[in-house]
Each structure stands twice: as C-alpha cells, then as structure tokens.
C-alpha cells in the first residue's frame, strides 16, 4: 500500500475546502475492482462539489470527481481482469463514494462499463458524464418516436458540456438543431458543431405562458426552471422534452397545459443510477454517432492541479464544451 495524488474535500466550520494532496491507498473504500485512473473530466456537478456551491458531497473526507476512465489493476469480480479498459460514471462517486480525481479508484465491478474498442480513455472523458447524459437524452427522444422528420429539436445550455455533445450528436443524426445559449459570442462554435440555428436564451428566460407558439418537436434541456417551462410551452403537439440538468434552478414554473392540451411528454434523464444495460447502449452509440473531430474541437485538457480553479469557472458559466483532466 502506498499514497497517491488526489483532490480531497474536507468539511470545515465555514463550509468545505478542496486541496490537492496525497491520499493513503489503505483509506480507499470497499470495492472488488481497483482501477488505475488515466483520465477524468470536469462536469457542472463536479464544479458544485469542489467549490462547495451546493451540498453534493455527503461524506467527508471525500475524493471529488464523478467519473473516470482507466485500466483495471486488480479485480476479484468475475467480469473484470487486470488490463481491462473501463469507464465509470455516477453511482455516488464524488458524493458518497471516493471519486475520480485521484490516481487510483476502488469501486464495485457492477458499476463499470467496458469501453468500446474505438473509444480511448481520453475520449471517454472528453465525452464524460455530460456527453453520456446527452446520449441518454437522445435515446429517450428516439424511444418516444422522434425522428429528424418530426421537426426541429431545441438544445438549451448549448455551449456547455451536455449541450455541446447533444448538438453534435443530433446534427450528425440529421436533426435540425436549434441551439439556445446565453453566450451569443459562441454562435460560430455552435454552428461548427452542427446547429442550424442559434437563439439567445433570453427568448426562453421570461415567465412562461401556459402555451406559446409551437416551435419544435422536441428538446434536450440541461437548464431547468423557467427555461424548461418555456421549452415545454413551445413544444409541438405530441412532442417530447428530455430534462437532464438544473443549471438554471430546480424549480419548474409551468402548468399542465402542454401535457393535456398538446400531449407533450417530459422525459426525466438520470445518469447516476442508470441501469448498466442502458449505459452500454449509450456508450456504443457514442462510439458511432459522435463525430470524433467535433469531440476534439469542444475539448480542452488540464492537469489535476488545475481542477480547483476550473471548477470555479464552470460554476460561473465561463467554460465552453468539455474539459478532460489528465490523471496518470
């Protein structure tokens, strides 16, 4: 047993602190697979945890980070052996189970997904929980029956991690994507990902009417609150909206009108406890439906020592696309 670098979160009288430090391997939690972490990523939820802006962390001390990709070092789980290339998202990592911003992680083998051969550990974290959540949202819209022929699809928070991947995937699948953003300066970036139109989020930020003019057949929303209420009010008859985030707030100041007068469906997307079978489908689809060139365009790389500063930036809305964290 030795020590390894990790970002540790501790509770103090004034809140929480996050520091890059040495962590003792003997203090890793129970699990039947030990992974040498190669890459992690920075999601909005990680930003909330590291900055302490929201009570994401529920056990202290905690190693932050909700997802990783790496190579199995040791395993007593029948499905995994040393050398396997794996990805892990959610399951309480970085919240109740020691997480991903560390050179080692010990988890339950049942939490792991084997990476498709055509996705490297770095690309897996360029996708990350944000991209995997975006794909779960696309799958939910497809299950509802949406196709490119159904009409336009709106993506809110489009310049963020979920939004960037959702825009890229939907456009590759042939959808007319309307990208909503609070940063109109990112118009060229979003059109480069495949957005057909870019709209200012102010169009969706005022008090929502019970029903508004029908503008799209579906949507992927990572914002919540008034934005989601407006998206629902503007969804066409029989359409559907996948809700997967709360960057704008947890409330939903809407009415039942879209549901009972236009037969609109609100599809809830959870990435944390999502069943393994659905995760495997999502990762396989990401391997085929996400343009790797576009993924590279939306990704920036940092080291473990830069995570704390980057966490402040993502919470303040100053991050575009995806950030990968080089661990080992």
C-alpha positions as CSV (number, residue, x, y, z in Angstrom):
1,X,0.0,0.0,0.0
2,X,1.2,3.5,-0.8
3,X,-0.1,7.0,-1.4
4,X,-1.3,8.7,-4.5
5,X,-2.3,12.2,-5.6
6,X,-6.0,13.2,-5.1
7,X,-8.2,16.2,-4.7
8,X,-9.6,15.9,-1.2
9,X,-12.7,17.7,0.1
10,X,-13.0,18.3,3.8
11,X,-15.7,19.8,5.9
12,X,-14.9,22.9,8.0
13,X,-16.9,25.2,10.2
14,X,-17.3,27.6,7.3
15,X,-18.2,25.1,4.7
16,X,-15.8,22.8,2.7
17,X,-12.3,23.0,1.4
18,X,-10.7,21.3,-1.6
19,X,-7.0,20.6,-1.8
20,X,-4.6,18.6,-4.0
21,X,-2.9,16.2,-1.6
22,X,-1.5,12.7,-1.0
23,X,-4.1,10.1,-0.2
24,X,-3.4,6.8,1.5
25,X,-4.4,3.8,-0.5
26,X,-5.4,2.0,2.7
27,X,-8.2,4.5,3.1
28,X,-9.9,3.6,-0.2
29,X,-13.4,2.3,0.3
30,X,-14.7,-1.2,-0.2
31,X,-14.9,-2.5,-3.8
32,X,-13.9,-5.6,-5.8
33,X,-12.1,-3.7,-8.6
34,X,-9.1,-1.3,-8.3
35,X,-8.5,0.9,-11.3
36,X,-5.5,3.0,-12.3
37,X,-7.2,6.2,-13.3
38,X,-5.9,7.7,-16.6
39,X,-8.4,10.4,-17.3
40,X,-11.3,12.2,-15.6
41,X,-13.3,15.2,-16.5
42,X,-15.0,18.3,-15.1
43,X,-18.8,18.4,-15.1
44,X,-21.0,21.1,-13.7
45,X,-21.8,18.8,-10.8
46,X,-18.1,18.5,-10.1
47,X,-17.8,22.3,-10.1
48,X,-20.6,22.5,-7.4
49,X,-18.8,19.8,-5.3
50,X,-15.3,21.3,-5.5
51,X,-16.4,24.9,-4.9
52,X,-18.9,23.9,-2.2
53,X,-21.6,25.9,-4.0
54,X,-24.1,23.0,-3.5
55,X,-24.2,20.2,-1.0
56,X,-23.2,17.5,-3.5
57,X,-20.7,15.8,-1.1
58,X,-22.4,13.8,1.6
59,X,-19.4,12.1,3.2
60,X,-16.1,13.5,4.5
61,X,-13.3,13.4,3.7
62,X,-14.2,12.8,0.0
63,X,-12.2,12.5,-3.2
64,X,-14.0,14.6,-5.7
65,X,-14.9,13.6,-9.3
66,X,-18.0,11.8,-10.5
67,X,-16.5,9.8,-13.5
68,X,-13.2,8.3,-14.7
69,X,-11.7,6.1,-17.4
70,X,-8.7,3.9,-16.7
71,X,-7.2,0.4,-16.6
72,X,-8.1,-2.3,-14.2
73,X,-5.2,-3.1,-11.8
74,X,-6.8,-5.7,-9.5
75,X,-10.1,-7.5,-9.6
76,X,-12.0,-10.1,-7.6
77,X,-15.1,-9.5,-9.8
78,X,-15.7,-12.3,-12.3
79,X,-16.4,-9.8,-15.2
80,X,-13.1,-7.9,-14.9
81,X,-9.4,-8.7,-15.1
82,X,-6.2,-6.7,-15.0
83,X,-5.7,-4.7,-18.2
84,X,-9.4,-4.2,-19.0
85,X,-10.2,-0.7,-20.3
86,X,-13.2,0.7,-18.3
87,X,-15.3,3.8,-17.7
88,X,-17.3,4.6,-14.6
89,X,-20.0,7.3,-14.3
90,X,-22.1,8.2,-11.2
91,X,-23.1,5.6,-8.6
92,X,-22.4,8.2,-5.9
93,X,-18.7,8.6,-6.8
94,X,-17.6,12.0,-5.5
95,X,-20.7,12.2,-3.3
96,X,-20.9,9.2,-1.0
97,X,-18.1,7.0,-2.5
98,X,-14.5,8.2,-3.0
99,X,-14.3,9.6,-6.5
100,X,-12.3,10.1,-9.7
101,X,-9.9,13.0,-9.1
102,X,-7.2,10.5,-8.0
103,X,-4.6,8.2,-9.4
104,X,-6.4,5.2,-8.0
105,X,-10.1,4.3,-7.5
106,X,-11.7,1.3,-5.9
107,X,-15.3,0.6,-6.9
108,X,-17.8,-2.2,-7.4
109,X,-17.3,-4.1,-10.6
110,X,-21.0,-3.9,-11.2
111,X,-20.6,-0.1,-11.7
112,X,-18.1,-0.4,-14.6
113,X,-18.7,-0.4,-18.4
114,X,-16.2,-1.8,-20.8
115,X,-15.1,0.9,-23.2
116,X,-15.8,0.2,-26.9
117,X,-12.6,-0.5,-28.8
118,X,-13.0,2.7,-30.8
119,X,-13.1,5.0,-27.7
120,X,-9.9,5.7,-25.9
121,X,-9.8,6.5,-22.2
122,X,-9.2,10.2,-23.0
123,X,-12.1,10.3,-25.5
124,X,-14.3,8.6,-22.9
125,X,-13.7,11.5,-20.5
126,X,-14.0,14.1,-23.3
127,X,-17.5,12.6,-23.5
128,X,-17.8,12.1,-19.8
129,X,-21.0,12.2,-17.8
130,X,-22.1,15.3,-19.7
131,X,-21.8,13.5,-23.1
132,X,-23.2,10.2,-21.8
133,X,-26.2,12.2,-20.3
134,X,-26.7,13.8,-23.7
135,X,-26.8,10.4,-25.4
136,X,-29.3,9.1,-22.8
137,X,-31.4,12.1,-23.7
138,X,-31.2,11.3,-27.4
139,X,-32.1,7.7,-26.7
140,X,-35.1,8.8,-24.7
141,X,-36.3,11.1,-27.6
142,X,-35.9,8.2,-30.1
143,X,-37.8,5.9,-27.8
144,X,-40.6,8.4,-27.8
145,X,-40.7,8.2,-31.5
146,X,-38.9,11.4,-32.6
147,X,-37.0,11.3,-35.9
148,X,-35.4,14.1,-37.9
149,X,-38.6,14.2,-40.0
150,X,-40.6,15.2,-36.8
151,X,-39.2,18.7,-36.9
152,X,-36.6,20.8,-35.1
153,X,-35.1,19.9,-31.7
154,X,-34.0,22.6,-29.3
155,X,-30.9,22.2,-27.1
156,X,-30.6,24.6,-24.1
157,X,-27.4,25.4,-22.4
158,X,-25.9,24.5,-25.8
159,X,-22.4,25.8,-25.3
160,X,-22.0,23.7,-22.1
161,X,-20.9,20.1,-21.9
162,X,-24.2,18.4,-22.3
163,X,-25.4,20.9,-24.8
164,X,-22.3,20.7,-27.0
165,X,-22.4,16.9,-27.3
166,X,-26.2,16.9,-27.8
167,X,-25.8,19.4,-30.6
168,X,-23.1,17.4,-32.3
169,X,-24.9,14.0,-32.0
170,X,-28.3,15.3,-33.1
171,X,-26.9,17.1,-36.1
172,X,-25.0,14.0,-37.2
173,X,-28.2,12.0,-36.9
174,X,-29.9,14.5,-39.3
175,X,-31.9,16.7,-36.9
176,X,-32.4,20.4,-37.4
177,X,-30.9,21.7,-34.1
178,X,-31.9,25.0,-32.6
179,X,-29.1,25.8,-30.0
180,X,-30.1,28.1,-27.2
181,X,-27.2,29.9,-25.3
182,X,-26.6,32.8,-23.1
183,X,-23.3,33.4,-24.9
184,X,-24.2,34.5,-28.5
185,X,-20.5,35.0,-29.0
186,X,-20.4,31.2,-29.3
187,X,-22.6,31.2,-32.4
188,X,-19.7,30.1,-34.7
189,X,-18.7,27.4,-32.3
190,X,-22.2,26.0,-32.1
191,X,-22.8,26.2,-35.9
192,X,-19.4,24.3,-36.2
193,X,-21.0,21.5,-34.1
194,X,-23.9,21.3,-36.5
195,X,-26.5,23.7,-35.1
196,X,-28.8,25.0,-37.8
197,X,-30.0,28.0,-35.7
198,X,-28.6,29.7,-32.6
199,X,-31.0,31.7,-30.4
200,X,-30.4,33.8,-27.3
201,X,-31.5,32.2,-24.1
202,X,-33.4,35.4,-23.3
203,X,-36.1,34.0,-25.6
204,X,-36.7,31.3,-23.1
205,X,-36.0,33.1,-19.8
206,X,-39.1,35.2,-19.3
207,X,-42.2,34.0,-17.3
208,X,-43.7,31.1,-19.2
209,X,-47.2,31.2,-20.7
210,X,-49.2,28.0,-20.3
211,X,-48.9,27.6,-24.1
212,X,-46.9,29.5,-26.6
213,X,-46.4,29.3,-30.4
214,X,-45.2,25.8,-31.4
215,X,-41.5,26.0,-32.4
216,X,-40.0,22.5,-32.1
217,X,-40.9,18.8,-32.0
218,X,-38.6,18.1,-29.0
219,X,-35.8,19.3,-26.8
220,X,-32.9,18.4,-24.6
221,X,-32.8,20.7,-21.6
222,X,-29.9,21.0,-19.1
223,X,-31.1,24.2,-17.5
224,X,-34.4,23.6,-15.8
225,X,-36.5,26.3,-14.2
226,X,-38.1,29.0,-16.4
227,X,-36.1,27.8,-19.4
228,X,-37.7,24.3,-19.3
229,X,-41.1,25.8,-18.7
230,X,-40.8,27.9,-21.9
231,X,-39.4,24.9,-23.9
232,X,-42.4,22.9,-22.9
233,X,-44.9,25.7,-23.7
234,X,-43.3,25.9,-27.2
235,X,-43.2,22.2,-28.0
236,X,-45.4,20.9,-30.9
237,X,-48.3,18.6,-30.4
238,X,-47.1,15.1,-29.5
239,X,-43.5,16.2,-28.9
240,X,-41.2,15.4,-26.1
241,X,-38.5,17.1,-24.0
242,X,-35.7,15.3,-22.2
243,X,-34.8,17.1,-18.9
244,X,-31.3,16.3,-17.6
245,X,-30.0,19.3,-15.7
246,X,-30.6,22.2,-13.4
247,X,-28.0,24.8,-14.2
248,X,-30.8,27.5,-14.0
249,X,-32.6,26.1,-11.0
250,X,-34.5,23.1,-9.6
251,X,-38.0,24.7,-9.9
252,X,-40.4,24.3,-12.8
253,X,-42.8,27.2,-13.0
254,X,-45.0,25.6,-15.6
255,X,-48.6,24.3,-16.0
256,X,-50.2,21.1,-17.1
257,X,-51.3,22.8,-20.4
258,X,-48.6,21.4,-22.6
259,X,-49.3,17.9,-21.3
260,X,-53.1,17.8,-21.5
261,X,-53.7,20.1,-24.5
262,X,-50.7,19.2,-26.7
263,X,-49.9,15.7,-25.5
264,X,-46.3,16.8,-24.8
265,X,-44.1,14.4,-22.8
266,X,-41.5,15.4,-20.2
267,X,-38.8,12.7,-20.1
268,X,-36.6,12.5,-17.0
269,X,-33.0,11.6,-17.5
270,X,-30.9,10.3,-14.7
271,X,-27.2,9.4,-15.3
272,X,-26.2,8.4,-11.7
273,X,-28.2,5.2,-11.1
274,X,-29.0,4.4,-14.8
275,X,-29.0,0.6,-15.3
276,X,-25.9,-0.9,-16.8
277,X,-27.7,-2.2,-20.0
278,X,-28.8,1.3,-20.9
279,X,-25.3,2.6,-20.2
280,X,-23.8,0.1,-22.5
281,X,-26.2,1.1,-25.3
282,X,-25.3,4.8,-24.7
283,X,-21.6,4.2,-24.9
284,X,-21.9,2.0,-28.0
285,X,-24.0,4.8,-29.7
286,X,-21.4,7.4,-28.7
287,X,-18.8,5.3,-30.4
288,X,-20.8,5.5,-33.7
289,X,-22.8,8.7,-33.5
290,X,-20.4,11.3,-32.1
291,X,-18.0,12.8,-34.7
292,X,-14.6,12.4,-33.2
293,X,-13.3,15.6,-34.9
294,X,-16.1,17.6,-33.3
295,X,-15.3,16.0,-30.0
296,X,-11.7,17.2,-30.3
297,X,-13.0,20.7,-31.2
298,X,-15.0,21.0,-28.0
299,X,-12.4,19.6,-25.6
300,X,-9.7,21.3,-23.6
301,X,-7.2,19.5,-21.4
302,X,-6.0,20.3,-17.9
303,X,-4.0,18.6,-15.1
304,X,-5.1,17.6,-11.7
305,X,-3.6,20.7,-10.2
306,X,-5.8,22.9,-12.3
307,X,-9.1,21.3,-11.4
308,X,-9.9,23.6,-8.4
309,X,-9.6,26.8,-10.5
310,X,-11.5,25.2,-13.4
311,X,-14.3,24.2,-11.0
312,X,-14.9,27.9,-10.2
313,X,-15.0,28.7,-13.9
314,X,-17.6,26.1,-14.8
315,X,-19.9,27.2,-11.9
316,X,-19.6,30.8,-13.1
317,X,-20.6,29.8,-16.7
318,X,-17.1,30.5,-18.1
319,X,-16.4,27.1,-19.6
320,X,-17.2,26.1,-23.2
321,X,-17.6,22.5,-24.2
322,X,-15.8,19.7,-22.3
323,X,-12.7,19.6,-20.1
324,X,-10.6,16.5,-19.7
325,X,-8.4,16.0,-16.7
326,X,-5.1,14.1,-17.2
327,X,-4.6,11.9,-14.1
328,X,-2.0,9.3,-14.9
